[in-house]
Amino acid sequence: MGNTFDERAATWDENPRRIKLIENVWEVLEQQLDFNAIQTVLDYGCGTGLLGYKMAERVNQITFCDTSKPMLEQVEKKRKFYGYENVKTLCSDFTKDVLPKEKYNLILSMLVLHHVKDIQKIIASFSQLLNPSGLFCWIDLDEEDGSFHLHDGSIPHHGFGKTNLENLMLHHHLEMVFYTNELRILKEIEGELKEFPLFVMIAEKLTI
Ligand SMILES: C[S@@+](CC[C@H](N)C(=O)[O-])C[C@H]1O[C@@H](n2cnc3c(N)ncnc32)[C@H](O)[C@@H]1O
């Protein structure tokens, strides 16, 4: 699946609906997150870094991770342009590769995990990488009928329902502390603009 994202990286930021969606998500996160308590951040499946860069000036260190090198090149371009010294990039797939040694106060992942088959493995990796009381912020499609990806059989998850999320979090020592599915993602499907519900969930790493 990496290849299609590779091809789209250079023009990823040109979609005004995508930019608007990021603004809407950021509005929710800015209200929910206390940046005084968040020093180290990981944006997993960061794409061009649209969401992570919103908080780059508020934290000590942010790592942008993706499996697509062209996406990470866009992140690097922005880092150089704005002169950020607290930005790192990492090309890795946490379902397969050795995990980084550092721990994070916040892990973000937007519209990535419905593409990741081994959802248990990826959430276990995030849980392992979070500091005690660290936060995992997952933004993704609510349950849908598969039409978001035109019923493409290679997409492993047609969104995630709230109960499923709660159980998944608890299984990995994470407790859901915030959830909304009021935001909508607009996508053109066969010439028509269709709305899909998007959830924003925040879960806290439990101290065992
Ligand atoms: C739909 S894009 C979302 C990008 C960004 N989060 C945003 O909202 O603009 C999904 C991104 O996840 C990346 N990706 C897909 N599978 C991945 C995996 N297993 N590990 C890390 N990144 C992955 C893709 O390369 C792509 O950049």
The ligand as an ORCA input file, in Angstrom:
! r2SCAN-3c Opt
* xyz 0 1
  C      -4.184      8.471      4.746
  S      -2.499      8.862      4.996
  C      -2.610      9.932      6.406
  C      -1.436     10.865      6.537
  C      -1.546     11.874      7.676
  N      -1.688     11.210      8.953
  C      -2.702     12.817      7.419
  O      -3.739     12.704      8.102
  O      -2.570     13.684      6.521
  C      -1.828      7.374      5.678
  C      -0.318      7.435      5.905
  O       0.067      6.276      6.656
  C       1.267      5.743      6.104
  N       1.289      4.318      6.465
  C       0.550      3.313      5.951
  N       0.816      2.153      6.565
  C       1.735      2.425      7.508
  C       2.401      1.645      8.501
  N       2.190      0.330      8.623
  N       3.294      2.259      9.303
  C       3.542      3.593      9.186
  N       2.931      4.388      8.273
  C       2.041      3.813      7.446
  C       1.159      6.038      4.611
  O       2.407      6.016      3.968
  C       0.513      7.424      4.620
  O       1.466      8.460      4.664
*
